Amino acid sequence: MSESARIVFAGTPQFAVPTLERLAALGAAIPLVLTQPDRPSGRGRKLRPSPVKCAAERLGLRVGQPAALDDPALTEAWTSAPDVLVVVAYGLLLPQWLLDWPRSGCTNVHASLLPRWRGAAPIQHAILAGDEQTGVSIMRMEAGLDTGPVYATRAVDVGPGATAGGLHDTLSELGAALLGDVLPGILDGRLTPRPQADESATHAGKIAKSDARLDLHMSAVALERRVRAFNPWPVAEARLTDGRRLRIWQAAAFDSDVDEAPGTIVAAGAAGIDVATGNGLLRLERIQAPSSAVIEAGAYLAAHRLEGVSFVC
């Protein structure tokens, strides 16, 4: 890539950091990094900078944190028009004036094989749906949500034990590498993006904390996917009939004929806690009680009795 290329970067969470670091390592001029304003976090609700802001400051880059993007005059205060605006999980919708600002448009790194899983939570939805593959897409942005034409994709297998956290780390590095490969072609106009097949699009809506509660009427396979999709956030949760709450960090599904009602504890031992579901058994393997560490289910059983209780559906 030409060192004369001027790239403005927009991103907020940790997922975006490898791409920012890759751009800096390639030697491109980065006159500005846009990220969300500092947010209150933790028990003390202290204002904390985003991971991208921390990375940008470490790299000695100028940071802008507009709360909104409704004023075209913002660009006059930022910098002259860049060659491209690279966007990775920024968290704000880009208005048309900003999409038109860079000479080569806005390029987005998205964590799915578009048009599958447009939206805010593509990694989690790929796991929830039982997709065998997912990946990253490099897309030219337009006004619609993840609807723009795609420059390139790169796929990875979703392994049987894949969690959202593990795929997040894999795809963040994969996206950074793929962008580094294709950005020269985007900047010099050699690479032409291909339109998405809108009829094949699926939507990946935001995951809410309320989604964590497991409905044991679902099948064991679907529940096991939810455990993996919600690891490390918001973490799947189940409640016992005596009021105890358990967060479920790891579970396994078994295709087994079960006569007991969903929520019934069928067996409990060193291997885990087997719970009846709407179809099959769900074995809880790694769990966490409130204000406690994550432990193996067998270790939990050594200190807590489960006789006479079941899980609330």
C-alpha positions as CSV (number, residue, x, y, z in Angstrom):
1,M,0.0,0.0,0.0
2,S,1.2,3.5,-0.8
3,E,2.4,5.3,2.3
4,S,0.7,8.4,0.8
5,A,-2.8,6.8,1.3
6,R,-4.8,8.8,3.8
7,I,-7.2,6.6,5.8
8,V,-9.7,7.7,8.4
9,F,-10.7,4.9,10.7
10,A,-14.0,4.5,12.6
11,G,-14.5,1.8,15.2
12,T,-15.2,1.3,18.9
13,P,-14.9,-2.2,20.4
14,Q,-12.0,-4.6,20.7
15,F,-13.1,-6.3,17.5
16,A,-11.9,-3.3,15.6
17,V,-8.5,-2.9,17.2
18,P,-6.6,-5.5,15.0
19,T,-7.7,-3.7,11.9
20,L,-6.5,-0.3,13.2
21,E,-3.2,-1.9,14.2
22,R,-2.8,-3.5,10.7
23,L,-3.4,-0.2,9.0
24,A,-0.8,1.5,11.1
25,A,1.6,-1.3,10.5
26,L,1.1,-1.0,6.7
27,G,2.4,2.6,6.9
28,A,-0.7,4.4,5.8
29,A,-1.3,7.9,7.0
30,I,-4.1,7.9,9.6
31,P,-5.0,11.5,10.2
32,L,-8.0,10.7,12.4
33,V,-9.6,7.9,14.4
34,L,-13.3,8.2,15.1
35,T,-14.8,6.2,18.1
36,Q,-17.7,6.4,20.4
37,P,-17.6,8.8,23.4
38,D,-16.3,7.4,26.7
39,R,-19.0,5.5,28.5
40,P,-19.6,4.7,32.2
41,S,-18.5,1.2,33.1
42,G,-18.0,-1.1,36.1
43,R,-19.4,-0.8,39.6
44,G,-18.1,2.7,40.0
45,R,-19.6,3.8,36.7
46,K,-16.5,5.7,35.8
47,L,-16.1,7.0,32.3
48,R,-13.9,4.6,30.3
49,P,-12.5,5.0,26.8
50,S,-13.3,2.5,24.1
51,P,-10.7,-0.1,23.2
52,V,-10.2,1.7,19.8
53,K,-9.4,5.0,21.6
54,C,-6.9,3.3,23.8
55,A,-5.2,1.7,20.8
56,A,-5.2,5.0,18.8
57,E,-3.6,6.9,21.7
58,R,-1.0,4.1,22.0
59,L,-0.3,4.5,18.3
60,G,-0.1,8.3,18.6
61,L,-3.1,8.9,16.5
62,R,-5.6,11.8,16.7
63,V,-9.0,10.8,18.1
64,G,-12.5,12.2,17.5
65,Q,-15.5,11.2,19.6
66,P,-18.6,12.9,18.2
67,A,-21.8,11.9,20.0
68,A,-23.8,12.2,16.7
69,L,-23.0,12.6,13.0
70,D,-25.8,15.0,12.1
71,D,-23.6,18.0,11.1
72,P,-21.7,17.9,7.8
73,A,-19.5,20.8,9.1
74,L,-17.8,18.2,11.3
75,T,-15.5,17.3,8.5
76,E,-14.1,20.8,8.3
77,A,-12.9,20.5,11.9
78,W,-11.6,17.0,11.4
79,T,-9.3,16.8,8.4
80,S,-9.4,17.1,4.6
81,A,-11.2,14.4,2.7
82,P,-9.3,11.1,3.1
83,D,-8.8,8.4,0.4
84,V,-11.0,6.0,2.3
85,L,-12.9,5.7,5.5
86,V,-12.5,2.3,7.1
87,V,-15.3,1.3,9.4
88,V,-15.3,-1.6,11.9
89,A,-18.1,-1.9,14.4
90,Y,-18.2,1.8,14.9
91,G,-21.7,1.8,16.4
92,L,-23.2,4.9,14.7
93,L,-25.0,4.8,11.4
94,L,-23.1,6.9,8.8
95,P,-25.3,9.6,7.1
96,Q,-25.0,10.1,3.4
97,W,-22.8,13.1,3.7
98,L,-20.2,11.1,5.5
99,L,-20.5,8.2,3.1
100,D,-19.7,10.7,0.3
101,W,-16.8,12.3,2.1
102,P,-13.9,9.9,1.2
103,R,-12.6,9.8,-2.4
104,S,-12.9,6.0,-2.5
105,G,-16.0,5.8,-0.3
106,C,-16.4,4.0,3.0
107,T,-15.1,0.4,3.4
108,N,-16.6,-1.8,6.2
109,V,-15.2,-5.0,7.8
110,H,-18.2,-7.1,8.7
111,A,-18.1,-10.4,10.7
112,S,-20.2,-12.6,8.5
113,L,-20.4,-13.9,4.9
114,L,-22.7,-11.3,3.6
115,P,-25.6,-11.3,2.8
116,R,-26.0,-13.8,5.6
117,W,-26.3,-12.1,9.0
118,R,-26.5,-8.4,8.3
119,G,-26.8,-6.5,11.5
120,A,-25.3,-6.0,15.0
121,A,-24.7,-9.5,16.2
122,P,-23.6,-11.7,13.3
123,I,-21.2,-13.9,15.3
124,Q,-23.9,-14.9,17.9
125,H,-26.5,-15.5,15.2
126,A,-24.2,-17.8,13.2
127,I,-23.8,-20.0,16.3
128,L,-27.5,-19.9,17.2
129,A,-28.5,-21.0,13.7
130,G,-26.0,-23.9,13.7
131,D,-24.1,-22.5,10.7
132,E,-21.1,-24.7,9.8
133,Q,-19.2,-21.8,8.4
134,T,-19.0,-18.0,9.0
135,G,-16.3,-15.5,8.1
136,V,-15.7,-11.8,7.2
137,S,-16.7,-9.6,4.4
138,I,-15.1,-6.4,3.1
139,M,-17.9,-4.2,1.9
140,R,-18.4,-0.8,0.3
141,M,-20.8,1.0,2.5
142,E,-24.1,2.5,1.4
143,A,-27.1,3.9,3.3
144,G,-28.8,0.5,4.0
145,L,-27.7,-1.7,6.9
146,D,-24.9,-3.9,5.6
147,T,-26.5,-3.9,2.2
148,G,-23.5,-2.5,0.2
149,P,-21.6,-4.5,-2.5
150,V,-18.8,-6.8,-1.3
151,Y,-15.2,-6.6,-2.3
152,A,-14.1,-9.9,-0.8
153,T,-15.0,-12.6,1.8
154,R,-13.0,-15.1,3.7
155,A,-14.6,-18.1,5.4
156,V,-13.8,-20.1,8.6
157,D,-15.4,-23.3,10.0
158,V,-17.6,-23.0,13.0
159,G,-16.3,-25.9,15.1
160,P,-18.7,-27.9,17.3
161,G,-17.5,-26.2,20.5
162,A,-17.0,-22.7,19.1
163,T,-18.1,-19.8,21.4
164,A,-18.9,-16.2,20.4
165,G,-15.8,-15.1,22.2
166,G,-13.5,-17.5,20.4
167,L,-15.0,-16.6,17.0
168,H,-14.8,-12.9,17.8
169,D,-11.0,-13.2,18.3
170,T,-10.6,-15.3,15.1
171,L,-12.7,-13.1,12.9
172,S,-11.2,-9.8,14.2
173,E,-7.8,-11.0,13.1
174,L,-9.1,-12.5,9.9
175,G,-10.9,-9.2,9.0
176,A,-7.7,-7.2,9.6
177,A,-5.7,-9.5,7.4
178,L,-8.3,-9.5,4.5
179,L,-8.6,-5.8,4.6
180,G,-4.8,-5.4,4.3
181,D,-4.9,-7.7,1.2
182,V,-7.7,-5.9,-0.6
183,L,-7.3,-2.3,0.4
184,P,-4.6,-1.5,-2.3
185,G,-7.1,-2.7,-5.0
186,I,-9.8,-0.5,-3.5
187,L,-7.7,2.6,-3.4
188,D,-6.4,2.3,-6.9
189,G,-9.8,1.3,-8.4
190,R,-8.7,-2.2,-9.6
191,L,-11.1,-4.0,-7.3
192,T,-14.8,-3.8,-8.1
193,P,-17.3,-4.9,-5.5
194,R,-20.1,-7.3,-6.4
195,P,-23.8,-6.6,-5.4
196,Q,-25.3,-8.7,-2.6
197,A,-28.1,-11.2,-3.3
198,D,-30.7,-9.4,-1.2
199,E,-33.1,-12.4,-1.5
200,S,-30.6,-14.5,0.5
201,A,-30.2,-11.9,3.3
202,T,-30.7,-12.8,7.0
203,H,-30.8,-10.3,9.9
204,A,-28.7,-10.5,13.0
205,G,-30.5,-8.4,15.6
206,K,-28.9,-7.2,18.8
207,I,-28.4,-9.6,21.7
208,A,-30.0,-8.3,24.9
209,K,-29.2,-9.3,28.5
210,S,-32.7,-10.6,28.8
211,D,-31.9,-13.2,26.1
212,A,-29.6,-15.0,28.5
213,R,-32.4,-16.9,30.3
214,L,-32.6,-20.4,29.0
215,D,-36.0,-21.8,28.1
216,L,-35.7,-25.5,28.8
217,H,-38.7,-26.3,26.7
218,M,-36.4,-25.8,23.7
219,S,-34.3,-28.7,22.4
220,A,-31.0,-29.6,24.0
221,V,-29.2,-28.8,20.7
222,A,-30.7,-25.3,20.6
223,L,-29.9,-24.6,24.2
224,E,-26.3,-25.8,23.8
225,R,-26.0,-23.3,20.9
226,R,-27.3,-20.5,23.1
227,V,-24.7,-21.3,25.8
228,R,-22.0,-21.0,23.2
229,A,-23.5,-17.9,21.5
230,F,-23.8,-16.1,24.8
231,N,-20.3,-16.8,26.0
232,P,-18.7,-14.4,27.1
233,W,-21.8,-12.1,27.1
234,P,-24.5,-12.0,28.3
235,V,-23.8,-15.6,29.5
236,A,-26.7,-18.2,29.6
237,E,-28.5,-18.4,32.8
238,A,-30.9,-20.9,34.5
239,R,-32.7,-20.7,37.8
240,L,-33.5,-23.5,40.3
241,T,-36.9,-23.9,42.0
242,D,-35.3,-22.9,45.3
243,G,-34.3,-19.5,43.9
244,R,-30.6,-20.2,43.1
245,R,-29.3,-18.8,39.9
246,L,-26.6,-20.4,37.8
247,R,-24.8,-18.9,34.8
248,I,-23.9,-21.6,32.3
249,W,-20.6,-21.2,30.6
250,Q,-20.3,-24.6,28.9
251,A,-22.8,-27.4,28.2
252,A,-23.3,-30.4,25.9
253,A,-26.4,-31.7,24.2
254,F,-27.3,-35.4,24.1
255,D,-30.0,-36.9,21.8
256,S,-31.6,-39.0,24.4
257,D,-35.2,-40.2,25.0
258,V,-36.3,-38.5,28.2
259,D,-39.7,-39.0,29.9
260,E,-39.1,-36.3,32.6
261,A,-40.5,-32.8,32.2
262,P,-38.2,-30.1,30.9
263,G,-36.1,-28.7,33.8
264,T,-35.9,-32.0,35.7
265,I,-32.5,-32.9,36.9
266,V,-32.0,-36.4,35.5
267,A,-28.5,-37.0,36.9
268,A,-25.7,-35.1,38.6
269,G,-22.1,-36.1,39.1
270,A,-18.5,-35.5,38.2
271,A,-19.3,-35.2,34.4
272,G,-22.0,-32.5,35.0
273,I,-25.6,-31.9,35.7
274,D,-28.0,-33.6,33.2
275,V,-31.2,-31.6,32.7
276,A,-34.3,-32.7,30.7
277,T,-35.3,-30.4,27.9
278,G,-38.0,-30.2,25.3
279,N,-36.0,-32.7,23.2
280,G,-32.9,-34.5,24.7
281,L,-30.6,-33.9,27.6
282,L,-28.5,-30.8,28.3
283,R,-25.4,-31.5,30.4
284,L,-24.2,-28.4,32.3
285,E,-20.5,-28.7,32.5
286,R,-19.1,-25.3,33.6
287,I,-21.2,-23.1,35.8
288,Q,-21.0,-20.0,38.0
289,A,-23.0,-19.1,41.0
290,P,-23.5,-15.3,41.8
291,S,-20.4,-13.6,43.0
292,S,-18.4,-16.8,42.5
293,A,-15.8,-18.1,40.1
294,V,-16.6,-20.2,37.1
295,I,-16.1,-23.9,38.1
296,E,-16.7,-27.4,36.8
297,A,-20.2,-28.6,37.6
298,G,-18.8,-31.5,39.6
299,A,-17.0,-29.1,41.9
300,Y,-20.2,-27.2,42.4
301,L,-22.0,-30.4,43.4
302,A,-19.3,-31.2,46.0
303,A,-20.5,-28.1,47.9
304,H,-24.2,-27.8,47.0
305,R,-27.0,-30.3,47.1
306,L,-29.6,-30.5,44.3
307,E,-32.0,-33.1,45.9
308,G,-35.6,-32.0,45.7
309,V,-35.1,-29.2,43.2
310,S,-35.3,-28.8,39.4
311,F,-34.7,-26.0,37.0
312,V,-37.4,-23.5,36.2
313,C,-38.5,-23.5,32.6
